[in-house]
Amino acid sequence: MTIDTEPFDPAAYLEGEERIAAYLEDTMESGDAGVIADALGVVARARGLTEVARDAGVSRDTLHRSLTQEGHPELETVVRVLRALGLRLSLAPVAPTA
């Protein structure tokens, strides 16, 4: 028996500021720039990629290409996207490891 499945799209579950913030916070914990960029892309798609690109002052295609695991967006782009999403980047000390 064959089971039909559909690809999982986290953007479908990112409704509300708390879910978006928790999703991005979890990806930040990875410390992997590609994972973080991809997560920003997922959030941008959830909010509407065209609108986020316009609010960030970048083209939709540029945003779509740069916010992937292989995209390597510039810090300025990340800051603009976060601002367009109504978010800000904050920092906290990392707990020392034993």
TATAJO-V115007 format. One record per residue. N is the residue number from 1. SS is DSSP state (hx for helix, st for strand, lp for the rest). PSI is psi in radians with two decimals (NA if undefined). D_CENTER is the distance of its C-alpha to the mean C-alpha in Angstrom with 1 decimal. Layout:
n:N ss:SS psi:PSI d_center:D_CENTER
n:N ss:SS psi:PSI d_center:D_CENTER
//
This chain:
n:1 ss:lp psi:2.33 d_center:36.9
n:2 ss:lp psi:2.39 d_center:33.6
n:3 ss:lp psi:2.17 d_center:30.5
n:4 ss:lp psi:2.28 d_center:28.2
n:5 ss:lp psi:2.82 d_center:24.5
n:6 ss:lp psi:2.61 d_center:21.5
n:7 ss:lp psi:2.48 d_center:18.1
n:8 ss:lp psi:2.28 d_center:15.7
n:9 ss:lp psi:1.81 d_center:12.8
n:10 ss:hx psi:-0.39 d_center:10.6
n:11 ss:hx psi:-0.52 d_center:9.7
n:12 ss:hx psi:-0.30 d_center:13.4
n:13 ss:hx psi:0.06 d_center:13.3
n:14 ss:lp psi:1.20 d_center:10.8
n:15 ss:lp psi:2.14 d_center:13.7
n:16 ss:lp psi:2.62 d_center:14.3
n:17 ss:hx psi:-0.68 d_center:13.0
n:18 ss:hx psi:-0.75 d_center:14.0
n:19 ss:hx psi:-0.75 d_center:12.1
n:20 ss:hx psi:-0.82 d_center:8.7
n:21 ss:hx psi:-0.74 d_center:9.8
n:22 ss:hx psi:-0.72 d_center:11.2
n:23 ss:hx psi:-0.84 d_center:8.4
n:24 ss:hx psi:-0.66 d_center:6.3
n:25 ss:hx psi:-0.73 d_center:9.9
n:26 ss:hx psi:-0.72 d_center:10.8
n:27 ss:hx psi:-0.55 d_center:8.4
n:28 ss:hx psi:-0.59 d_center:9.7
n:29 ss:hx psi:-0.45 d_center:13.1
n:30 ss:hx psi:-0.52 d_center:12.9
n:31 ss:lp psi:0.11 d_center:13.4
n:32 ss:lp psi:2.00 d_center:12.3
n:33 ss:hx psi:-0.65 d_center:10.7
n:34 ss:hx psi:-0.71 d_center:10.0
n:35 ss:hx psi:-0.73 d_center:8.4
n:36 ss:hx psi:-0.80 d_center:6.0
n:37 ss:hx psi:-0.76 d_center:5.6
n:38 ss:hx psi:-0.72 d_center:5.4
n:39 ss:hx psi:-0.69 d_center:3.0
n:40 ss:hx psi:-0.66 d_center:1.1
n:41 ss:hx psi:-0.69 d_center:4.3
n:42 ss:hx psi:-0.78 d_center:5.1
n:43 ss:hx psi:-0.71 d_center:4.8
n:44 ss:hx psi:-0.71 d_center:6.5
n:45 ss:hx psi:-0.69 d_center:8.8
n:46 ss:hx psi:-0.61 d_center:9.6
n:47 ss:hx psi:-0.30 d_center:10.6
n:48 ss:lp psi:1.74 d_center:12.2
n:49 ss:hx psi:-0.72 d_center:11.1
n:50 ss:hx psi:-0.78 d_center:14.5
n:51 ss:hx psi:-0.75 d_center:14.6
n:52 ss:hx psi:-0.76 d_center:11.4
n:53 ss:hx psi:-0.78 d_center:12.8
n:54 ss:hx psi:-0.82 d_center:16.1
n:55 ss:hx psi:-0.50 d_center:15.2
n:56 ss:hx psi:-0.20 d_center:13.5
n:57 ss:lp psi:0.52 d_center:16.6
n:58 ss:lp psi:2.82 d_center:15.5
n:59 ss:lp psi:2.70 d_center:16.5
n:60 ss:hx psi:-0.76 d_center:14.6
n:61 ss:hx psi:-0.73 d_center:15.5
n:62 ss:hx psi:-0.78 d_center:14.4
n:63 ss:hx psi:-0.79 d_center:10.9
n:64 ss:hx psi:-0.74 d_center:11.0
n:65 ss:hx psi:-0.68 d_center:12.6
n:66 ss:hx psi:-0.45 d_center:10.7
n:67 ss:lp psi:1.06 d_center:7.1
n:68 ss:lp psi:3.01 d_center:8.7
n:69 ss:lp psi:-0.46 d_center:10.3
n:70 ss:lp psi:0.01 d_center:13.2
n:71 ss:lp psi:-0.64 d_center:11.9
n:72 ss:lp psi:1.09 d_center:12.4
n:73 ss:lp psi:2.65 d_center:11.3
n:74 ss:lp psi:2.71 d_center:13.7
n:75 ss:hx psi:-0.69 d_center:13.2
n:76 ss:hx psi:-0.71 d_center:14.5
n:77 ss:hx psi:-0.76 d_center:11.8
n:78 ss:hx psi:-0.80 d_center:9.0
n:79 ss:hx psi:-0.75 d_center:11.5
n:80 ss:hx psi:-0.74 d_center:12.2
n:81 ss:hx psi:-0.78 d_center:8.8
n:82 ss:hx psi:-0.77 d_center:8.6
n:83 ss:hx psi:-0.74 d_center:12.2
n:84 ss:hx psi:-0.52 d_center:11.9
n:85 ss:lp psi:-0.05 d_center:9.7
n:86 ss:lp psi:0.47 d_center:12.5
n:87 ss:lp psi:2.86 d_center:11.0
n:88 ss:lp psi:2.69 d_center:12.4
n:89 ss:lp psi:2.31 d_center:12.1
n:90 ss:lp psi:2.79 d_center:15.1
n:91 ss:lp psi:2.66 d_center:16.9
n:92 ss:lp psi:2.60 d_center:19.3
n:93 ss:lp psi:2.54 d_center:21.9
n:94 ss:lp psi:2.34 d_center:21.5
n:95 ss:lp psi:2.33 d_center:24.3
n:96 ss:lp psi:2.52 d_center:26.9
n:97 ss:lp psi:2.64 d_center:27.5
n:98 ss:lp psi:NA d_center:31.1
//
